[in-house]
């Protein structure tokens, strides 16, 4: 059912605490799509706290068809020292396969682009897996530049603990 001319009515909106289980289910669906289900170790409760505490760590926007949440974008503020401006880092964007082709992904990115502009940000950025050609093609079609010279560096788990305990 996924195609480039799917026509349906959807809306974008800020999530509520009651939406967190649906967002978490979409995170799990994204992880399954990326063959990374084993990497989802977080919880609905932690996600809710990070979205809705007194000092939220993340923000989100959801896409809804009828009353069903069918897509989301989860993001947070970052900073560019070169631009000396804040930016928005898109951690995850996902639309259920049966709703792709209706403009939901593009609408989510347009929402974030406008949010970045409204906040005076210098950029909107995100990562994409090198094998995910459908996503890469989609991003390039909307004008995103894929930066081939940059690689993500990450410390997690025991490696993070080991690094944190190093003595000078």
VMD Tcl script that draws the C-alpha trace (Angstrom):
set ca {
  {0.00 0.00 0.00}
  {3.03 2.30 0.30}
  {3.30 4.48 -2.77}
  {3.99 8.04 -3.81}
  {0.36 9.08 -4.33}
  {-1.45 7.86 -1.21}
  {-4.10 10.44 -0.33}
  {-5.37 10.75 3.21}
  {-6.06 13.38 5.82}
  {-3.59 13.65 8.65}
  {-2.65 16.22 11.24}
  {0.53 17.02 13.11}
  {0.33 17.88 16.77}
  {2.32 17.98 19.97}
  {2.04 14.77 21.94}
  {0.35 14.43 25.30}
  {1.45 12.10 28.10}
  {-1.27 9.68 26.99}
  {0.45 9.39 23.57}
  {3.71 8.04 24.97}
  {2.81 4.32 24.64}
  {1.96 4.89 20.94}
  {5.22 6.79 20.39}
  {7.16 4.01 22.10}
  {5.44 1.43 19.87}
  {6.58 3.45 16.83}
  {10.12 3.54 18.23}
  {9.98 -0.26 18.45}
  {8.67 -0.45 14.86}
  {11.52 1.79 13.71}
  {14.05 -0.40 15.50}
  {12.55 -3.49 13.86}
  {12.79 -1.82 10.42}
  {16.46 -1.01 11.11}
  {17.17 -4.54 12.40}
  {17.97 -3.02 15.79}
  {15.14 -4.34 17.98}
  {17.74 -5.69 20.41}
  {18.98 -2.14 21.01}
  {15.67 -0.87 22.43}
  {16.30 -1.10 26.15}
  {14.38 2.01 27.25}
  {10.93 2.14 28.76}
  {7.66 3.97 28.24}
  {8.07 5.52 31.70}
  {11.53 6.91 30.91}
  {10.31 8.30 27.58}
  {7.38 9.99 29.32}
  {9.70 11.55 31.90}
  {12.09 12.81 29.21}
  {9.23 14.37 27.25}
  {7.14 15.79 30.07}
  {9.28 16.51 33.14}
  {9.80 20.05 34.46}
  {12.96 20.19 32.32}
  {12.24 18.02 29.25}
  {15.27 16.50 27.54}
  {13.48 15.91 24.24}
  {10.55 17.13 22.19}
  {8.31 15.37 19.72}
  {5.62 15.90 17.14}
  {3.19 13.18 16.13}
  {1.26 12.54 12.94}
  {-2.29 11.36 13.40}
  {-4.80 9.83 11.00}
  {-8.28 9.74 12.48}
  {-7.32 9.03 16.09}
  {-4.31 6.79 15.38}
  {-0.74 8.02 15.74}
  {0.97 6.80 12.55}
  {4.24 8.71 12.64}
  {6.48 10.83 14.83}
  {9.61 12.92 14.96}
  {11.65 13.09 18.16}
  {14.24 15.85 18.49}
  {16.32 17.99 20.83}
  {18.40 21.13 20.78}
  {22.07 20.96 19.90}
  {24.68 23.65 19.27}
  {27.08 24.56 16.49}
  {30.27 26.20 17.69}
  {31.12 27.14 14.10}
  {27.81 28.96 13.62}
  {27.53 29.99 17.29}
  {23.88 29.08 17.05}
  {21.69 26.38 18.43}
  {20.22 23.79 16.12}
  {17.72 21.00 16.14}
  {18.92 17.41 16.04}
  {16.31 14.98 14.76}
  {16.95 11.75 16.65}
  {14.21 9.72 14.98}
  {11.54 10.14 12.34}
  {9.24 7.30 11.40}
  {5.97 6.74 9.57}
  {4.23 3.38 9.55}
  {4.80 1.69 6.16}
  {1.12 1.65 5.21}
  {0.97 5.46 5.59}
  {4.09 6.31 3.61}
  {3.63 8.25 0.39}
  {0.95 10.54 1.81}
  {3.34 13.40 2.64}
  {3.55 12.69 6.36}
  {7.35 12.40 6.49}
  {7.76 15.58 4.47}
  {5.26 17.37 6.71}
  {7.17 16.28 9.83}
  {10.44 17.62 8.37}
  {8.74 20.85 7.24}
  {7.40 21.29 10.77}
  {10.92 20.90 12.18}
  {12.42 23.24 9.57}
  {9.90 25.92 10.49}
  {10.50 25.32 14.19}
  {14.25 25.75 13.61}
  {13.62 28.99 11.71}
  {11.24 30.30 14.39}
  {13.82 29.53 17.09}
  {16.66 31.19 15.17}
  {18.55 27.92 14.76}
  {21.46 27.59 12.39}
  {20.59 24.10 11.19}
  {18.45 21.00 11.33}
  {20.36 17.77 11.14}
  {19.98 14.03 11.55}
  {21.66 10.74 10.68}
  {20.63 8.02 8.27}
  {21.88 4.46 8.01}
  {24.06 4.01 4.91}
  {21.97 1.05 3.67}
  {18.63 2.86 3.94}
  {18.41 3.97 0.32}
  {14.67 4.79 0.42}
  {15.30 7.26 3.26}
  {18.44 8.66 1.63}
  {16.56 9.23 -1.63}
  {13.70 10.89 0.24}
  {16.07 13.18 2.16}
  {17.97 14.15 -0.97}
  {14.70 14.86 -2.79}
  {13.76 17.45 -0.15}
  {17.16 19.13 -0.40}
  {19.09 17.52 2.45}
  {22.81 17.05 1.94}
  {24.21 13.67 2.96}
  {27.63 14.34 4.49}
  {29.92 11.50 3.41}
  {32.97 12.68 5.33}
  {31.42 12.52 8.79}
  {31.06 9.44 10.96}
  {29.14 9.15 14.21}
  {31.24 8.37 17.28}
  {29.53 6.80 20.27}
  {30.38 5.58 23.75}
  {27.77 3.44 25.52}
  {27.52 0.93 28.33}
  {30.82 -0.39 29.65}
  {32.84 1.73 27.22}
  {31.17 4.89 28.54}
  {31.81 3.84 32.13}
  {35.41 2.99 31.33}
  {35.97 6.37 29.69}
  {34.34 8.18 32.61}
  {36.63 6.46 35.09}
  {39.91 7.18 33.27}
  {42.49 9.02 35.33}
  {44.51 11.79 33.78}
}
mol new
graphics top color blue
foreach p $ca { graphics top sphere $p radius 0.5 }
foreach p [lrange $ca 0 end-1] q [lrange $ca 1 end] { graphics top cylinder $p $q radius 0.2 }
display resetview
